[in-house]
Amino acid sequence: MERPPGPSTGPGTPLLIACALSIERLALRGSGRGAAAGPVTVLRTGMGPRNAERAVARALGGPRHGDAAVIAAGFCAGLTPGMNPGDLIVADQTRDRHGATPCTGTGLLVDALARTLPGRTVHTGPLTGSDHVVRGQERSALRATGALAVDMESAATLRCALATGPRPVAAVRVVVDAPEHELVRIGTVRGGISAFRVLRAVLPAFYEWHRSLLLPRR
């Protein structure tokens, strides 16, 4: 497999997985089967783009994570009719009012998730950011831009990560809220059993993506 172009990494390069909610961190910390290629940290940033920026900048500003690869992970709202809770979104870029951030090794992640979660639907495309929970007509407007899903932290996380230095970045989200399955309030993600179980199972695919980025280019 040809390694995608991007920032160089080496053996022992850390992996930082950023999520917003305690329940997301619980799922990700409980999915530790598989071998990591370097130190792995699951960072809870808190909700919203400002909290994500602050937490990621603080983590990457220290010596432990200075050259870390970064994955934004957690739940999201799907924008496309036909999506179901538990579907996976692998971003090829994240977007917010500041612009678009391209992701690294999207195809590698899609393939790794297909092996880790066979039969699970994986959607690939733009993931857009918001500073609030998006509902109703606002979702339709975002879908018209070509975005597949929306969350509040991924775009800010990846933009901030690259602002601190070149590194591989990616965003993987699990649909917990879709056009035909809209949540009443954000707290009901606790009832998204299917989405929680999927998020709990993704970490081996993250490790595979991380290992693939460490391979020499051919």
Phi, psi and chi 1 to 4 in degrees:
 res  aa     phi    psi   chi1   chi2   chi3   chi4
   1 MET       -  134.0 -179.9 -176.3  -62.3      -
   2 GLU   -82.5  129.6 -174.8  175.6   -6.9      -
   3 ARG   -73.8  135.8  179.6 -175.9  160.6 -167.7
   4 PRO   -67.4  150.1   25.9  -33.4      -      -
   5 PRO   -64.6  150.4   23.6  -32.5      -      -
   6 GLY   161.7 -171.5      -      -      -      -
   7 PRO   -60.8  146.4  -19.0   30.1      -      -
   8 SER   -76.6  146.8   60.6      -      -      -
   9 THR  -132.8  167.1   52.2      -      -      -
  10 GLY  -142.3  174.2      -      -      -      -
  11 PRO   -55.7  135.7  -23.0   33.2      -      -
  12 GLY    84.4    2.3      -      -      -      -
  13 THR   -59.2  129.4  -62.1      -      -      -
  14 PRO   -70.1  160.4  -13.9   27.4      -      -
  15 LEU  -121.9  123.6  173.5   61.9      -      -
  16 LEU  -110.3  120.2 -178.7   69.6      -      -
  17 ILE  -108.6  115.2  -57.5  168.6      -      -
  18 ALA  -103.5  131.4      -      -      -      -
  19 CYS  -138.9  164.5   60.6      -      -      -
  20 ALA   -96.2  -39.6      -      -      -      -
  21 LEU  -105.2  153.7  -56.6  175.1      -      -
  22 SER   -60.7  -38.5  -64.7      -      -      -
  23 ILE   -68.1  -32.7 -167.5  170.4      -      -
  24 GLU   -67.6  -44.1  -65.3  168.5  -24.8      -
  25 ARG   -62.4  -39.8 -172.6  168.3 -175.3  -98.6
  26 LEU   -60.0  -44.8  176.5   64.9      -      -
  27 ALA   -64.1  -45.4      -      -      -      -
  28 LEU   -70.6  -35.4  -69.6  161.2      -      -
  29 ARG   -73.8  -19.1  -68.4 -172.3   71.6 -178.3
  30 GLY   -94.3   10.5      -      -      -      -
  31 SER  -116.7   38.4   59.6      -      -      -
  32 GLY   -86.5   28.4      -      -      -      -
  33 ARG   -78.0  146.2  -70.4  177.1  -65.5  176.4
  34 GLY   104.7  161.8      -      -      -      -
  35 ALA   -98.7  127.4      -      -      -      -
  36 ALA   -85.2  150.9      -      -      -      -
  37 ALA   -88.1   -7.5      -      -      -      -
  38 GLY  -169.9 -174.6      -      -      -      -
  39 PRO   -59.7  138.7  -20.1   31.0      -      -
  40 VAL  -121.4  130.3  178.4      -      -      -
  41 THR  -125.6  130.1  -60.5      -      -      -
  42 VAL  -100.0  112.8  179.5      -      -      -
  43 LEU  -104.0  122.0  173.1   70.2      -      -
  44 ARG   -89.4  118.8  177.7  176.2  174.5  -99.1
  45 THR   -93.2  -22.2   65.3      -      -      -
  46 GLY    89.3  162.2      -      -      -      -
  47 MET   -77.0  146.8  -74.1 -179.9   60.8      -
  48 GLY    95.3  156.3      -      -      -      -
  49 PRO   -64.9  -37.0   17.7  -29.1      -      -
  50 ARG   -66.0  -43.0  -70.3 -174.5  179.2  179.4
  51 ASN   -63.4  -40.1  -77.2  -29.4      -      -
  52 ALA   -62.6  -45.9      -      -      -      -
  53 GLU   -59.3  -47.6  -72.1  175.1    4.7      -
  54 ARG   -62.4  -47.0  -77.7 -166.5  -68.7  -97.8
  55 ALA   -67.2  -41.3      -      -      -      -
  56 VAL   -69.6  -43.3  170.8      -      -      -
  57 ALA   -60.3  -40.6      -      -      -      -
  58 ARG   -65.6  -43.8 -173.3  164.0   53.5 -114.3
  59 ALA   -65.9  -44.4      -      -      -      -
  60 LEU   -78.9  -13.2  -63.5  179.1      -      -
  61 GLY   -79.4  -10.1      -      -      -      -
  62 GLY   -96.0  165.7      -      -      -      -
  63 PRO   -67.7  -26.6   23.5  -33.1      -      -
  64 ARG   -66.7  -36.9 -177.7  178.4  178.7 -173.8
  65 HIS  -119.4   16.8  -58.1  106.2      -      -
  66 GLY   -56.0  -35.6      -      -      -      -
  67 ASP  -113.0   21.8   60.5  -13.0      -      -
  68 ALA   -66.8  144.0      -      -      -      -
  69 ALA   -73.5  147.4      -      -      -      -
  70 VAL  -127.1  131.4  174.3      -      -      -
  71 ILE  -121.1  127.0  -62.4  180.0      -      -
  72 ALA   -89.4  125.6      -      -      -      -
  73 ALA  -138.9  161.6      -      -      -      -
  74 GLY   141.4 -154.6      -      -      -      -
  75 PHE   -94.7  163.5  -58.8  123.2      -      -
  76 CYS  -152.9  171.7   70.4      -      -      -
  77 ALA  -103.4  123.0      -      -      -      -
  78 GLY   -74.8  148.0      -      -      -      -
  79 LEU  -109.5  -16.2  -60.8  174.6      -      -
  80 THR   -97.2  127.8  -56.3      -      -      -
  81 PRO   -55.7  141.3  -26.6   35.3      -      -
  82 GLY    98.6  -13.8      -      -      -      -
  83 MET   -70.4  151.1  -74.3 -176.6  173.1      -
  84 ASN  -130.4  152.0  -67.1  -67.7      -      -
  85 PRO   -54.1  132.9  -27.5   36.5      -      -
  86 GLY   101.0  -15.0      -      -      -      -
  87 ASP   -65.2  150.8  -75.8    3.5      -      -
  88 LEU  -103.7  140.4  -76.0  152.3      -      -
  89 ILE  -114.1  121.0  -54.4  -67.7      -      -
  90 VAL  -111.1  113.2  179.4      -      -      -
  91 ALA   -74.6  136.4      -      -      -      -
  92 ASP   -91.8  -17.3   57.9    9.2      -      -
  93 GLN  -159.5  153.3   63.4  174.9 -123.5      -
  94 THR  -109.6  151.1   58.4      -      -      -
  95 ARG  -133.4  145.7  -59.3  172.9  177.0  172.6
  96 ASP  -154.4 -170.1   62.5    9.3      -      -
  97 ARG   -65.2  -14.3   62.6 -173.1 -179.4   85.4
  98 HIS   -87.1  -11.9  -60.9  -76.5      -      -
  99 GLY   128.8 -162.4      -      -      -      -
 100 ALA  -112.0  143.5      -      -      -      -
 101 THR  -119.8  116.8  -59.2      -      -      -
 102 PRO   -72.5  145.4   24.4  -31.1      -      -
 103 CYS   -96.0  157.7  -63.5      -      -      -
 104 THR  -101.9  131.5  -49.7      -      -      -
 105 GLY    63.8   40.3      -      -      -      -
 106 THR   -58.7  -44.7  -60.7      -      -      -
 107 GLY   -61.8  -38.3      -      -      -      -
 108 LEU   -60.1  -42.5  -67.7  172.4      -      -
 109 LEU   -67.2  -42.6  -99.6  176.1      -      -
 110 VAL   -59.5  -46.2  170.3      -      -      -
 111 ASP   -64.2  -41.8  -68.1  -15.7      -      -
 112 ALA   -65.3  -40.6      -      -      -      -
 113 LEU   -67.9  -35.3  -72.9  164.7      -      -
 114 ALA   -63.8  -36.0      -      -      -      -
 115 ARG   -75.3  -36.1  -74.9 -172.4  -73.0  -88.9
 116 THR   -75.8  -36.4  -57.8      -      -      -
 117 LEU  -128.2   69.2  -69.8  157.2      -      -
 118 PRO   -60.5  135.4   19.7  -30.5      -      -
 119 GLY    90.7  -13.2      -      -      -      -
 120 ARG   -80.8  134.5 -177.5   61.0   58.5 -177.8
 121 THR   -71.6  128.7  -59.1      -      -      -
 122 VAL  -119.6  122.1 -178.9      -      -      -
 123 HIS  -104.4  139.8  -53.7  -89.7      -      -
 124 THR  -123.5  131.6  -53.6      -      -      -
 125 GLY   164.5 -165.7      -      -      -      -
 126 PRO   -70.9  139.8  -19.0   32.5      -      -
 127 LEU  -115.4  120.7  176.3   61.9      -      -
 128 THR  -102.1  155.1 -163.3      -      -      -
 129 GLY  -106.8  154.6      -      -      -      -
 130 SER  -145.0  158.5  174.1      -      -      -
 131 ASP  -100.8   11.1   61.0    1.7      -      -
 132 HIS  -153.8  167.1   59.3  -81.7      -      -
 133 VAL   -70.7  127.5  176.9      -      -      -
 134 VAL   -97.0  134.6  175.8      -      -      -
 135 ARG  -138.0  163.8  -56.1 -166.8 -174.7  -75.2
 136 GLY    50.8 -127.3      -      -      -      -
 137 GLN   -63.9  -28.0  -69.3  -57.4  -49.3      -
 138 GLU   -63.7  -34.4 -165.4  172.6    1.7      -
 139 ARG   -64.2  -41.4  -70.2 -166.1 -177.2 -168.6
 140 SER   -61.7  -39.2  -61.4      -      -      -
 141 ALA   -65.1  -40.5      -      -      -      -
 142 LEU   -68.7  -38.4  -70.5  175.6      -      -
 143 ARG   -61.7  -34.5 -174.7  172.4   73.4 -113.6
 144 ALA   -65.2  -19.5      -      -      -      -
 145 THR   -80.6   -7.9   69.3      -      -      -
 146 GLY    99.6   -3.0      -      -      -      -
 147 ALA   -71.3  144.4      -      -      -      -
 148 LEU   -90.0  -29.8  -66.9 -177.4      -      -
 149 ALA  -157.5  167.1      -      -      -      -
 150 VAL  -137.5  141.5   57.5      -      -      -
 151 ASP  -147.5  176.8   78.2  -79.7      -      -
 152 MET   -99.6  -10.9  -69.9 -167.7  -76.1      -
 153 GLU  -121.7  -25.6  -63.2   82.6   26.3      -
 154 SER   -59.6  -49.1  -68.2      -      -      -
 155 ALA   -61.6  -44.0      -      -      -      -
 156 ALA   -65.1  -39.1      -      -      -      -
 157 THR   -61.5  -50.3  -66.8      -      -      -
 158 LEU   -71.1  -39.2  -59.5 -162.3      -      -
 159 ARG   -62.3  -44.3  176.8  168.7   41.0   77.0
 160 CYS   -66.6  -38.6  179.4      -      -      -
 161 ALA   -60.4  -43.9      -      -      -      -
 162 LEU   -74.7  -25.2  -70.4  178.0      -      -
 163 ALA   -67.7  -23.0      -      -      -      -
 164 THR   -89.7   -6.7   64.3      -      -      -
 165 GLY   148.3  156.2      -      -      -      -
 166 PRO   -65.5  137.9   23.5  -32.1      -      -
 167 ARG  -169.1  157.7   67.2 -172.0   72.4 -113.1
 168 PRO   -69.4  137.1  -16.1   29.6      -      -
 169 VAL  -135.6  149.3  -65.2      -      -      -
 170 ALA  -154.1  162.9      -      -      -      -
 171 ALA  -138.5  126.6      -      -      -      -
 172 VAL  -130.4  124.8  177.0      -      -      -
 173 ARG  -129.3  150.4  -67.7  -82.7  169.3  170.4
 174 VAL  -107.6  128.2 -179.4      -      -      -
 175 VAL   -69.0  122.6  173.5      -      -      -
 176 VAL  -115.5  -11.7   72.4      -      -      -
 177 ASP  -146.4  117.5 -179.5  -54.7      -      -
 178 ALA  -128.9  167.7      -      -      -      -
 179 PRO   -52.3  -38.1  -31.2   36.9      -      -
 180 GLU   -92.6    0.0  -67.9   90.8  -10.6      -
 181 HIS  -137.3   51.6  -51.6  -85.6      -      -
 182 GLU   -75.8  134.5 -170.3  165.6  -30.2      -
 183 LEU   -76.0  152.5  -64.1  176.2      -      -
 184 VAL   -78.7  -38.7  175.5      -      -      -
 185 ARG  -151.9  159.6   60.9 -172.1 -175.7  -80.5
 186 ILE   -62.9  -30.3 -168.3   65.8      -      -
 187 GLY   -62.6  -21.2      -      -      -      -
 188 THR   -76.0    3.1   56.2      -      -      -
 189 VAL   -59.2  -22.6  -63.6      -      -      -
 190 ARG   -64.0  -23.5  -66.2 -175.8  179.5  -84.4
 191 GLY   -89.2   -2.3      -      -      -      -
 192 GLY   -82.5   71.1      -      -      -      -
 193 ILE   -60.0  -43.2  -58.4  -59.9      -      -
 194 SER   -62.1  -45.4  176.1      -      -      -
 195 ALA   -64.3  -41.2      -      -      -      -
 196 PHE   -61.7  -44.0 -179.6   85.0      -      -
 197 ARG   -64.3  -37.5  -72.6  175.7  175.0  167.9
 198 VAL   -66.4  -47.6  172.5      -      -      -
 199 LEU   -60.5  -34.1 -171.7   60.5      -      -
 200 ARG   -65.5  -20.6 -167.7  174.5  177.3   86.1
 201 ALA  -102.5   -1.7      -      -      -      -
 202 VAL   -84.5  -18.2  -62.1      -      -      -
 203 LEU   -58.1  -39.4 -159.6   53.5      -      -
 204 PRO   -57.1  -33.8  -27.5   37.3      -      -
 205 ALA   -69.0  -35.8      -      -      -      -
 206 PHE   -63.7  -41.5  -68.2  178.8      -      -
 207 TYR   -61.6  -41.7  -69.2  167.9      -      -
 208 GLU   -64.1  -43.6 -174.5  175.4  -21.5      -
 209 TRP   -57.6  -46.6  171.5   82.9      -      -
 210 HIS   -62.2  -46.1 -170.1 -142.5      -      -
 211 ARG   -61.3  -40.7  -72.7 -164.6  -56.0  -90.8
 212 SER   -62.9  -34.8  -63.8      -      -      -
 213 LEU   -70.2  -20.9  -65.1  175.0      -      -
 214 LEU   -85.3  -10.7  -55.6 -176.6      -      -
 215 LEU   -70.1  147.0  -65.2  174.0      -      -
 216 PRO   -60.5  144.7  -19.5   30.7      -      -
 217 ARG   -71.0  146.0  -65.4 -177.5 -178.0  174.5
 218 ARG  -123.5      -  -65.8 -173.3  -63.2  171.7
